[in-house]
Amino acid sequence: MTTEVPDGAPVVLFDGVCNLCNGFVQFIAPRDDEGEFYFASLQSDVGRELLSKHDLPTDELESIVLVEGEAAYVKSGAVLRIASRLGGLYRLLSPFRYVPRVLRDTVYDLVANNRYRLFGKKDRCEIPEGDVGARFLE
């Protein structure tokens, strides 16, 4: 774990107790060849601080959030931006940015609202070991 984010490094904020969200982090990490993404749970002090800094709710946000410098992407926008940054085949998702956000986010919300029932929940956020764990923010 680390306490500082290099300037401009993208930070993925996620629900630390959600199995689906943790799985998404585990999906991103090995595909992030440059090791540029950092991670923090929405429930952490760092997560709440970044949410507050970007005028996002700190108590009821049920979304993946990508923070890049002064910009913050939520829900489907965050997923598409992460896919774009990962490059390769994941850039094939880029055309979905032309689908109206309300439609993309409706599908996102359907999954997000049922994520605990469908994928389960942990008691607390578990930080992986190795390189990925070193990119988790305290």
N, C-alpha and C positions, 0 to 999 in steps of 0.2 A: 504494500500500500504506500501511497505517497500523499503528500499534503499540498503539493504545488503542481499546477498545470502549466506547461510551457506556453508562452504567448501564442494565441491563435489556434492552439490545438483544439480539435473538436471533442466535446464531452457529451457522451450519451447518458441521459438520465432515465432510469427505468424503475419499475416497481420491484423493489428488492425481495419481496416475499412471494412474487408471482412466478410460478414455474415456467410459463410461456415467456415471460420477459427475461428471466435468467437464461432460458434457452436461446433467445435472440442475441443476448450478449455472447454466449458461447458460440453462436453462429458467426458473429462479426469478427471476433478475436482472431481465429486462424486465417481468415481471409484478408485481414488488415496487414498486408505484407510489410508496410512501412512502420507499423506500430504507432500510428498517429492518433488513434482513438483512445480517449480516457473514459472511465466509467464511474458513475456514482448512483446510488439509489436515491429515489425521490424522497425517501424517509430520512436520509442522512442530513447532517448540518450543511454540508457542501451542496447537496441537492436543493435543499430549501433556500439557501443563500443565492444560488444561481437562478432559481425560479423567481425569487423576489426581485433580483436585479433586472430580470426581463419582464417584470409586471405580469407574471403568471401565478395562478393560485398555488399556495403552498400546502393546502390541506386536502383538497378533493380532486387533484389532477390524476386522471387515470389514463395516462398516455406515455408513450415514449417521447422524449424531448431530446433534440439535438441542439446543443449550444455551440455556435461558431463565432467567437469574438463577440460582436454586438448583436448578432442575429440569433434567433431561436426559432426552431421548427418544431411543430407538434404533430402528433397523430400521423396520418398518411404522408404529410409533407416531410416529417422526420425520416420515415422509412425510405421514401424515395430519394431523399438527399443522402442518406447513408449508403444506399445501393449505388448511387452515382459516384460517391467518393471511393467505394470499394473497387469500382471499375470492372473490367472484364465483362463476363456474361451478365453481371448484375446491372450494368448500364442498360440492358434491354428493358428494364422497368421504366426507363426515362420517359417514354411516350405517355405513361399514365399520368404524368404531371399535367397533361392537357385535358384529362377528365376533370370535370368540375369538382372542386374540393368538397362540396357538400355531398356528392355521391361517394367519393373516395372515403371521406370521414364517416359516412353512414355505415359502410361496410366495416371500417376500422372499429367503430363504436359497437357494432354487433358482436364482434369478437371480444373486444375489451370488456364489455359488460358481462360476458359469460366466461371469462378466462379462468376464474377460480373453479367454477363448476366443471369446465371442460379439461383443464390442465392441472388443477390442484394448487396448493399454496404451502409455503414453508413458514416456520415459526419466525425465522429471521433471515436476513440477507447473508448468504454464504459467499465468502470471497475466495475465488480460485487461487491456486498456487502458481508459481512460475511467472512468466512474462505478463500474462493477463492480470494476475493478482497485483503485480507491481504498477499497473496502470489504473487501479482502483483508487479513488480519492477518499480520504478520511473526512 
